[in-house]
Amino acid sequence: MNSGILLVDKPQGITSHDVVARTRRLAGTRKVGHAGTLDPMATGLLVLGVNHATRLLHHLVGLDKEYLATIRLGWATTTDDAEGEPLAAASADRLDAATDEAVEAGMRLLTGVIEQVPSAVSAVKVAGKRAYQRVRDGEQVELAARTVTVAAFELLALRHGDGFVDVDVRVACSSGTYVRALARDLGAGLGTGGHLTALRRTRVGAFGVDEAAPLEGLDVAAALLSPADAASRALPVVRLTAQHAVDLGHGKRVEASAAPDTAAGEPIAAIGPDGRLVAIVERRGDTLKVVTGFPAEEDGA
């Protein structure tokens, strides 16, 4: 099995680790990883790396994301989603006041660069232990706010039900943003409480869910994107001469005149004349230094 990046459309009701485990069996290798999990209730795009391409995942984790979601106004829950215990219900007057205009005004307050407190039931580590595990162990968890960017928080539809209002939204955001926390905070701002009932990840960087293969009947070899293809869609690219490809392959620095003008420390995909991803590099003065090397594929690798 060659190395590559795999785009999978995760079904509802299983964990991201379940997808990784199934892909390991299908690919016949233990070397499968992911560039960011989805909750079991969520569906949509998972970006996986197979074999040497797992080294690329570190450079894909920070890509921006896009989601389609449904937020239910009417009550909050202990987990900020439908799997948690319900908290106090909102009054009918509060729900009647949740008009399109009021909801959009609340969403505008949660758009742009904001300070967001992650959901207590999240994968954020607190003193070396996942927050969700601390909650399951009966601990009270208070997480610090973090700066995130919500580039778009768009109202798609609003439906009034019996004791609730369902709000369909599109969210485009920086990595590390919790859509569950947006649901919680929108409901808190409107005085209705709120939680997430559906979530689908539609995009990670330049990778769209419309390109993703369903997990059922997955043909890993046929679905693999080459490391060079994946890296060139996520990062700036420098095209190497044959000699520079050899030198970088040996860990040497090469001169940077052909590289795009990037900030120091920004990763660049270095692609050889044969179209292979040789390394992820970064500028160091007038040279390029290897950050992550990618060995040439061997038969059966």
C-alpha positions as CSV (number, residue, x, y, z in Angstrom):
1,M,0.0,0.0,0.0
2,N,1.5,3.4,-1.0
3,S,1.4,6.5,1.1
4,G,-1.2,9.2,0.7
5,I,-4.0,11.3,2.1
6,L,-7.5,9.8,2.3
7,L,-10.7,11.8,2.4
8,V,-13.5,9.9,4.1
9,D,-17.1,10.9,4.7
10,K,-17.6,9.7,8.3
11,P,-21.1,8.3,9.0
12,Q,-23.0,9.2,12.2
13,G,-22.7,7.0,15.3
14,I,-19.1,6.0,15.2
15,T,-15.9,7.6,16.5
16,S,-13.1,9.0,14.4
17,H,-10.9,6.3,15.9
18,D,-13.4,3.7,14.6
19,V,-12.8,5.1,11.1
20,V,-9.0,4.9,11.6
21,A,-9.2,1.3,12.9
22,R,-11.3,0.2,9.9
23,T,-9.0,2.0,7.5
24,R,-6.0,0.3,9.0
25,R,-7.6,-3.1,8.3
26,L,-8.5,-2.1,4.8
27,A,-5.1,-0.6,4.0
28,G,-3.2,-3.5,5.7
29,T,-1.0,-1.1,7.8
30,R,-1.0,0.3,11.3
31,K,0.3,3.6,10.0
32,V,-3.0,5.5,9.7
33,G,-3.7,8.8,11.5
34,H,-6.1,11.7,11.2
35,A,-5.9,15.5,11.0
36,G,-8.7,16.3,13.5
37,T,-11.5,14.2,15.0
38,L,-15.3,14.5,14.6
39,D,-17.7,13.6,17.5
40,P,-19.7,10.4,17.1
41,M,-22.9,12.4,16.4
42,A,-21.2,14.3,13.6
43,T,-20.8,13.3,10.0
44,G,-18.6,14.6,7.2
45,L,-15.0,15.0,6.2
46,L,-12.2,13.2,7.9
47,V,-8.7,13.7,6.6
48,L,-6.6,10.6,7.1
49,G,-2.9,9.9,6.4
50,V,-1.7,6.5,5.3
51,N,1.9,5.2,5.8
52,H,4.6,8.0,5.3
53,A,1.8,10.5,4.6
54,T,0.9,10.5,8.3
55,R,3.9,12.8,8.6
56,L,1.9,15.4,6.6
57,L,-1.0,15.4,9.0
58,H,0.8,17.7,11.4
59,H,0.7,20.4,8.7
60,L,-3.0,19.8,7.9
61,V,-4.4,19.9,11.4
62,G,-4.4,23.7,11.5
63,L,-6.4,24.3,8.3
64,D,-9.7,26.2,8.6
65,K,-13.0,24.2,8.6
66,E,-16.5,24.6,7.4
67,Y,-19.6,23.0,8.9
68,L,-23.4,22.7,8.3
69,A,-25.2,22.4,11.7
70,T,-28.5,22.5,13.4
71,I,-28.8,24.4,16.7
72,R,-31.9,23.8,18.9
73,L,-33.0,26.8,20.9
74,G,-35.2,26.0,24.0
75,W,-32.8,24.5,26.5
76,A,-29.1,24.0,27.0
77,T,-27.5,20.6,27.8
78,T,-24.6,19.4,30.0
79,T,-22.6,18.6,26.9
80,D,-23.8,21.4,24.6
81,D,-25.2,18.8,22.2
82,A,-28.1,16.4,22.0
83,E,-26.3,13.6,23.9
84,G,-26.2,15.6,27.2
85,E,-28.7,16.0,30.0
86,P,-31.2,18.8,29.3
87,L,-31.1,21.9,31.6
88,A,-33.8,24.4,32.3
89,A,-36.3,25.0,29.5
90,A,-36.9,28.5,28.0
91,S,-40.3,30.3,28.4
92,A,-42.6,30.5,25.4
93,D,-42.1,34.3,25.4
94,R,-38.3,33.8,24.9
95,L,-38.8,31.4,22.1
96,D,-41.4,33.7,20.4
97,A,-38.7,36.4,20.5
98,A,-36.2,34.2,18.6
99,T,-37.1,35.6,15.2
100,D,-34.8,35.5,12.2
101,E,-33.7,39.1,13.0
102,A,-32.9,38.3,16.7
103,V,-31.1,35.1,15.8
104,E,-29.0,36.8,13.1
105,A,-28.1,39.6,15.6
106,G,-27.0,37.0,18.1
107,M,-24.9,35.2,15.4
108,R,-23.2,38.5,14.5
109,L,-21.9,38.8,18.0
110,L,-20.3,35.4,17.6
111,T,-18.7,36.2,14.2
112,G,-15.1,37.4,13.6
113,V,-12.2,37.1,16.1
114,I,-13.9,36.0,19.4
115,E,-12.9,34.6,22.8
116,Q,-14.6,31.1,23.1
117,V,-14.7,28.8,26.1
118,P,-14.6,25.3,24.7
119,S,-17.3,22.8,25.7
120,A,-16.5,21.1,29.0
121,V,-17.0,17.8,27.2
122,S,-14.2,18.3,24.7
123,A,-10.8,16.9,23.9
124,V,-9.0,19.9,25.4
125,K,-6.4,18.7,27.9
126,V,-6.5,19.9,31.5
127,A,-3.4,19.0,33.5
128,G,-2.6,16.2,31.0
129,K,-6.1,14.7,31.0
130,R,-8.9,15.2,28.4
131,A,-11.7,17.5,29.7
132,Y,-14.4,15.0,28.7
133,Q,-12.7,12.3,30.8
134,R,-12.6,14.6,33.8
135,V,-16.4,15.3,33.3
136,R,-17.1,11.6,33.1
137,D,-15.1,11.1,36.3
138,G,-17.5,13.5,38.0
139,E,-15.1,16.5,38.2
140,Q,-16.2,20.1,37.6
141,V,-14.2,21.4,34.6
142,E,-13.8,25.1,33.8
143,L,-11.8,25.7,30.6
144,A,-10.0,28.9,29.8
145,A,-11.3,31.0,26.9
146,R,-9.3,30.8,23.7
147,T,-9.1,33.1,20.7
148,V,-10.8,31.7,17.6
149,T,-11.9,33.1,14.3
150,V,-15.5,32.6,13.0
151,A,-15.3,33.8,9.4
152,A,-18.9,33.0,8.7
153,F,-21.9,32.2,10.9
154,E,-24.8,32.2,8.5
155,L,-28.5,31.5,9.1
156,L,-29.9,29.1,6.5
157,A,-33.3,28.3,8.0
158,L,-35.3,28.8,11.1
159,R,-38.2,26.5,12.2
160,H,-40.4,27.0,15.2
161,G,-41.5,23.8,16.9
162,D,-43.4,22.9,20.1
163,G,-41.2,24.3,22.8
164,F,-38.1,24.8,20.6
165,V,-36.7,26.6,17.6
166,D,-34.4,24.8,15.2
167,V,-31.8,26.9,13.5
168,D,-29.9,25.6,10.5
169,V,-26.5,27.3,10.0
170,R,-23.3,27.4,8.1
171,V,-20.1,28.0,10.0
172,A,-16.7,28.7,8.5
173,C,-14.0,28.9,11.3
174,S,-10.5,28.5,12.3
175,S,-9.1,25.2,13.6
176,G,-9.9,24.7,17.3
177,T,-13.4,26.4,17.1
178,Y,-16.2,24.4,18.8
179,V,-19.5,24.6,16.9
180,R,-21.1,23.1,20.1
181,A,-19.9,26.2,22.0
182,L,-21.3,28.5,19.3
183,A,-24.7,26.7,19.9
184,R,-24.4,27.1,23.6
185,D,-23.4,30.8,23.4
186,L,-26.0,31.7,20.8
187,G,-28.7,30.2,23.1
188,A,-27.3,31.9,26.1
189,G,-27.3,35.3,24.3
190,L,-30.9,34.9,23.3
191,G,-32.0,33.7,26.7
192,T,-33.3,30.5,25.4
193,G,-30.5,28.1,26.0
194,G,-29.2,26.2,23.0
195,H,-27.5,23.0,22.0
196,L,-26.3,21.3,18.9
197,T,-28.4,18.5,17.3
198,A,-26.7,17.9,14.0
199,L,-23.2,18.6,12.6
200,R,-21.6,17.9,9.2
201,R,-18.1,19.0,8.3
202,T,-18.1,20.0,4.7
203,R,-14.6,21.3,4.2
204,V,-11.1,21.2,5.7
205,G,-8.9,23.8,4.0
206,A,-9.1,23.1,0.3
207,F,-10.5,19.6,0.7
208,G,-14.3,19.2,0.3
209,V,-16.6,16.5,1.5
210,D,-17.9,16.1,-2.1
211,E,-14.5,14.5,-2.8
212,A,-14.6,12.2,0.1
213,A,-15.3,8.4,-0.2
214,P,-18.0,6.8,1.9
215,L,-16.6,4.5,4.6
216,E,-18.9,1.6,3.4
217,G,-17.1,-0.1,0.5
218,L,-14.0,2.1,0.9
219,D,-11.3,1.3,-1.7
220,V,-8.3,2.8,0.0
221,A,-5.8,2.4,-2.9
222,A,-8.2,4.0,-5.4
223,A,-9.1,6.9,-3.0
224,L,-5.6,7.9,-2.0
225,L,-4.4,11.4,-2.9
226,S,-0.6,11.5,-3.4
227,P,1.3,13.3,-0.7
228,A,2.4,15.9,-3.3
229,D,-1.1,16.5,-4.4
230,A,-2.4,16.9,-0.9
231,A,0.5,19.1,0.2
232,S,0.3,21.4,-2.8
233,R,-3.4,22.0,-2.1
234,A,-2.7,22.9,1.6
235,L,0.6,24.7,1.5
236,P,2.7,27.1,-0.7
237,V,4.9,25.1,-3.1
238,V,8.5,25.2,-4.2
239,R,9.5,23.2,-7.3
240,L,12.9,21.6,-6.8
241,T,15.8,20.9,-9.2
242,A,16.9,17.3,-9.3
243,Q,20.0,18.2,-7.3
244,H,18.0,20.2,-4.7
245,A,15.7,17.2,-4.3
246,V,18.7,14.9,-3.6
247,D,20.2,17.5,-1.2
248,L,17.0,17.9,0.8
249,G,16.5,14.1,0.8
250,H,19.9,14.0,2.7
251,G,18.7,16.7,5.1
252,K,20.9,19.4,3.6
253,R,19.8,23.0,3.3
254,V,19.3,24.4,-0.2
255,E,19.1,28.0,-1.5
256,A,15.7,29.5,-1.4
257,S,15.6,31.7,-4.5
258,A,12.9,29.5,-6.2
259,A,10.7,29.4,-3.2
260,P,7.6,31.6,-2.7
261,D,8.0,34.6,-0.5
262,T,6.7,33.3,2.9
263,A,7.2,34.3,6.5
264,A,9.9,32.6,8.5
265,G,8.7,29.3,9.9
266,E,5.8,29.0,7.4
267,P,5.7,25.5,5.9
268,I,6.4,25.0,2.2
269,A,5.8,21.8,0.2
270,A,9.0,21.0,-1.7
271,I,8.2,18.9,-4.7
272,G,10.8,17.2,-6.9
273,P,11.0,17.2,-10.7
274,D,9.4,13.7,-10.7
275,G,6.3,15.2,-8.9
276,R,7.1,13.5,-5.6
277,L,6.8,15.3,-2.2
278,V,10.4,15.4,-1.0
279,A,10.0,17.4,2.2
280,I,8.1,20.1,4.0
281,V,10.6,22.9,4.4
282,E,10.7,26.4,5.9
283,R,12.8,29.5,5.1
284,R,15.9,30.1,7.2
285,G,17.5,33.3,5.8
286,D,18.4,32.6,2.2
287,T,18.0,28.8,2.5
288,L,15.3,26.2,2.9
289,K,15.6,23.8,5.9
290,V,13.8,20.4,6.1
291,V,11.1,20.3,8.7
292,T,9.6,17.0,7.7
293,G,11.2,14.6,5.2
294,F,9.3,12.1,3.0
295,P,11.2,9.0,1.9
296,A,10.7,7.7,-1.6
297,E,8.2,4.8,-1.8
298,E,9.5,1.3,-1.9
299,D,7.5,-1.6,-3.4
300,G,5.1,-2.8,-0.8
301,A,5.6,0.3,1.4
